[in-house]
Amino acid sequence: MKKTVNKLIHILLPLALGVFLVYYAFSKFTQEQIEEMLLHFKGANYRYIFIASIFSVLSLWARAHRWKYALNYMGYTSSTATNFMAINIGYLMNLTVPRSGEVSRALVLQKYQQIPFDKSFGSIVSERVVDLICLLLCVFSALILQYDVLEHFLLRYVPVEQLLKVGLLALVALGVCVAAFMLLTWKPILFVKRKLKGLVEGVNSIFKMPAKLGFLFYTLLIWIGYIATFFFGTLALNETSILTFPMIMSAFVAGSFAVSFTNGGFGAFPLIVAELLVLYHISPVAGTAFGWILWTTQTAIVVVLGALSFFVLPLYHTKKS
């Protein structure tokens, strides 16, 4: 019963937050503005959205191929097709329960490729570390290109002092937990330590693999694909097509954080992107329309590819067998 309640809380809380953000965003608009937004939806050039979607799928494929490098280093083999479908399923799961997609990816490889869960999950964690570094590089680039605008935006929307206090408390708590974990010798803790050895091997695989250049090449492809997806999305509306590359990078970073810290960006992505675009004199109506068009199409890709992968993956491995 308790597990069921916890699962429902993990699913419903992010969903409720998304619904609240949608309500908050649209409550600021008059009926005339909502009608204007609908005109933006109808008048958008969806050929650019189609091109953006192609880059989005290519990024997924590059991520699937990149995963092979870490797995191969640990002595395991998994095809790009299997990795691709596992990632699609993982992204689909993330739309329901945040961060459940990483577990789903590892479970898929455990089931269909007999790769131990702790090893594949460790490689996923190390991928996330690399992607976080890439995101921080994008943030750094955006700050250099648009410092004044982003400084104003961050001071307005990000509670820096509160985050620092929470971060300090988290570090202290983490230190206490690590010390207790290292010193105690209870059977459950010893079991966890054994499992963590496989996880650590998976994490270290990226940093020890000989084919680092190949891994970095596909990492570059992934992030070029992300930025290209956002760039071509801006071309779909006349109002956002005037944005320069530094402006696009700033909006891309804001949207990336919205997706990272919420349930797939539901409600948050259009709201945060629209708020930032206001600083570039893009009307809230046009900015919100752009955010919803891009978020909806990208989410549709995740849903369609994730659902197809659920059905195709067993058939693909039956045929291979």
N, C-alpha and C positions, 0 to 999 in steps of 0.2 A: 504493500500500500504506500509506504513511504517513498519507494523508488518511483512509483507511478506519479505521485504528487510532484516529486523533484523534476521528472521529465516534463510534466505539464508546465511547471514554472519556467523551465528553460526554453520551452517552445512559445508559451503565451506572453511572457514578459517582453522579449524582443519584438514580437508581433504587435503588442499593445503600444510599445514605444513608437514603432513605425506608423501605426494608425494615428497616434497623437500628433506626430510630426506632420503627417499629411493634413490632418484637421487644422493644425496650427498654421501651416503654410497657406492653405486655401481660405482660411477664415479672414485673412488680411485683404483678400480681393473682393471687389464689388462684382455684381452680376455682369456688368459691361466688360470688366477685365477678364472674367472667366470666359465670356463669349469671344473676346479677343484672343485668348489663349487657344481656344478651339480652332480659331482661324489659323493660328500658327501650326497646329497639328495637321490641319488639312493642307496648308500651303507649303509644308516642308518638302525639300527636295530629297526624297527617300533613296535616290540613287547613291547619294553620299552616305546615307545610313547603311546601305547595302555594302559599300566599299569598307566602311568602318567595321561591319560585321565580319567581313572576310579577314581583316587583320586580327579581329578578336579570336576567330577560330584558329588562325595561324599561330597565335600566341599559345593557345592550348596545345597545339601539335608540338611546338617547340618545347613546351614544358614537359610533355610526355617523352620526347626524345632525350631531353636533358637528364631526366630521371634515370635513364639507363646507365649513365656514367657512374653514378654512386653505387648502383646495384651490381654492375659488372666488377667494380673494384672489390666488392665483398664476395665475389664468386657466384653471383646469381644472375640469371638471364630472364629478361621479360621483354616481350616485343613492344614496339612503339604503339601498336594498335591496342594492346591490353592496357598499357599505361594511360593511353588517351581515354579509354572508356572508364578506367578507374578514376581518373581526374574529373571527368564529366559527372560521374556518380557522386564524387566527393563535393563538387561545387553545388550539385543539386541538394545534397544533404545539408550543406551550410545554410541554405535558404530556410530550412526548418529549425535545426538546432545549431546555433553558432559553434564553430570550431569542431563540429562532428565530422566534417568532410575529411580531415586528416586521418582520423581513425578509420573511416570507411575506405579510403584509398589503401591503407595498409592491410585491411581485412580482405579486400579484393585480391591483392597479390598473394596473400596467405592461402586463399581458397583456390585460386586458379594457377598460381605459379609455385606453390609450396615454399614461398619465401617467408621465413620467420617474421612474425608481427613486429617484434622489437627492433629487428634490423631495418625493415622497410620504414617503420615509423621514425626511427632515428634519422634515416636519410631525408625524410620529409621535413623533420625539424631543422636539419641543417640547411635545406632549401629555403625554409622560411627565414633563417638567419641571413642568408645571402640576399633574399628578396627585400628584407628589411634594410639592409645596407644600400641596396639600389634605390629604395624609396627615400632614404635619408639623403642620398646623392641628388635625387630629384628635388628634394626640399632645399638642399644647399644651393643648387643651381637656380631655383626659383627665387630664393632670398637674394642672391647676387643680382639677378636680373630685375627683380621687382621688390626691393627691400622696403621702400616706404609704404607701398600698398599692403604688403603682407604683414608688416609690423602693426599697422592700424587694424587689420583684420584679426590678427592673433590676440592683440590686447583687448579687442572688443568681445571676442567669442570664446577664448580659451582662458579658464581660471588658473593662471600660471602658479600663483602662490599655493592654492589648494592642491594642485597636482604635485608640487614639490613636497608638501607635507605628507601626502599619501604615499609618494614614492619613498620618502625616508622611512616611514613606518613599515612599508613593505620590505625594504632592505633589511631592517632590524629583524622583522619576523622571519625572513628568509634565512638570515644568519643563524638565528636560534634553531630553526628547523634542521638546517644542514649540520650544525654541531651535534644535535641530538641524534640525527640519523647516522652520523659517523661513529658516535660513541656507543650507542645501544646495540645489544646483540640478541634482541628478541627474534624468535623464529620468523614472524611476519616480515620484519625488517630485513633479515638475511635473505628471505625469498625475493623481496623487492630489489635488494642489492644485486642479486644474480641476474634479474631481468634487466636492470639498468646497464649491465655490462654490454648486452646486445644493443641497447639504445645508444650508448656512448660510441660503440663501434660504427653504428649507422651515422651518427652525427660527424664523427671524425673522417668518414669515408670521403667527403668532399674535399677536405683539407689535405688528405694524404694521397688521393688518386693521382696517377701519373698524367692522365689526360685532362689536365686543368684547363688548357686552352680551348678544348672542345666544349667543356662545361661552360666556360665564360662566354664563348661565342653564342651558344644557345640562350644563355641568360640575357645577353645583349639583344638577341632576336625577340625574346619575350617582352622586354621593356620597350623596344622600338614599336612592337605591335600594340602595346597598351597606349603609348603616346599617339601613334597613328590612328588608332580607334577614336580617341578623343578629338584629334585634329579634324578628321573627316566628319565627325559628328557636328562640329561647329559650323561646317560649310553647309549644313542642311537648312539653316535659317539665315535670312539676309542680315538680321540684326547681329548674330554671332559670327558671321563670316568675316567681319572686319577685324576680328581679334588678331593681334600679332602673336608670334611664337612665345615671347616672354609672358604675355597674358594667358595664353593657353596653358603654359607650364604651371602657372600659379593656380589656375582653375583645376588642372589635372591633379595637382598635389592635394588640394582641398577635397576633391571628389574621392581620391584614393583613401584618405583618412576616414571619410564618411563611410566608405565600404568596409574598411578594416575594423572599425569599432562599432559597427551596427550589424543587423541581420541582413547581410547582402546589400546594404545601402538603402533598404526600403524606407522611404520617407525622408531619410537624411541626405542622400545624394542630391536629389533635385533642390532641396532646401539650401544646403551648404553652397552648392555651385551657384545657385541664383543669387545668394547673398554676396558672394565674392564678385560675381560679374557686375553687380550694382556699382562696385568701386571703379569699374571701367565704363560706366555710363550706359550699361545695358539695362533696359527696363526690367523690373522684377517679373513682369508677365512673360517677356521673351526668354529671360533666364530660366524661369521655372519650366516653361514649355520645352526648352532645349534639354534641361535636366531630365524631365520625364520621358522625352522621346528616346534619349540615349540610354537611360536606365532600363526602360521597358524593353527595348530591343535586345540589350545585353542579357537581361534576365530571361527573355524568351529563348535566347540561344542556349542558356544554361539548362532551362527546363526541357527543351526539345532534345538536346544532345544527352542530357542525363537520363531522360526517359528511354530514349533509343538504346543507350548503353546498357541499361538494365535488361532489356530484351535481347540485344545482340550478343552481349558478352558470353552467356551460356552457350548460345548457338555457335559462336566463333570457336570456343574451346572444344565443343563436341565435334565440330568438323575437323579441327586440328588433331584430335585424338584418333 
